[in-house]
Amino acid sequence: MTQVRPTDQEFLEFAVKALVDTPEDVRVERKIDEMGVLITLDVNPADMGMVIGREGQTAKALRTILRVIGARNNARVNLKINEPEGSTRGERTPRPEAAAPAAPEVKKSIDDVLGDMNI
């Protein structure tokens, strides 16, 4: 019995269509050159956040799985996610915990520690 494996392009298209709200706008294009396989992904501007994920984790996971699929087929697979026309990505602002400086470490002598313990 011959088992048919889905290709890297079919996998990406299936996974991204399951993630986004407008699957009819998903376009996947596959090109082969001397560097390996390049897969480009186009999505609706409103779905860009779903594809990228928090801190890029979803995109990173998709790239990792594509590399594994490529390794099984002896090919180097790269994913390029095109930023759609009309994208309204705002300025990056640092998160509050990243912007606040760390509290300086206070060093105490053994006498101070023992004094705090009332010994």
Residue pairs with C-beta under 8 A, 6 or more apart in sequence:
5 72
6 14
7 69
8 30
8 37
8 39
8 66
8 69
8 70
8 73
8 77
9 28
9 30
9 39
11 65
11 66
11 69
12 28
12 39
12 41
12 62
12 66
12 79
13 26
13 28
15 62
15 65
16 23
16 26
16 28
16 41
16 43
16 51
16 62
17 23
17 26
19 47
19 50
19 51
19 58
20 26
20 43
20 44
20 47
20 50
20 51
21 44
21 46
21 47
21 50
22 43
22 44
22 46
22 47
25 42
25 43
25 44
25 47
26 41
26 42
26 43
26 44
27 41
27 42
27 43
28 39
28 40
28 41
28 42
29 39
29 40
29 42
30 37
30 38
30 39
31 37
31 38
31 39
31 40
32 38
35 76
35 78
36 70
36 75
36 76
36 77
36 78
37 70
37 75
37 76
37 77
37 78
38 78
38 80
39 66
39 77
39 78
39 79
39 80
40 79
40 80
40 81
40 82
41 51
41 79
41 80
41 81
41 82
42 82
42 84
43 51
43 81
43 84
44 84
45 84
45 85
45 86
45 87
45 88
48 83
48 84
48 87
48 89
50 58
51 58
51 59
51 62
51 81
52 58
52 59
52 81
53 59
53 60
53 61
59 79
59 81
62 79
63 78
63 79
66 77
66 78
66 79
67 76
67 77
69 77
70 76
70 77
83 89
108 116
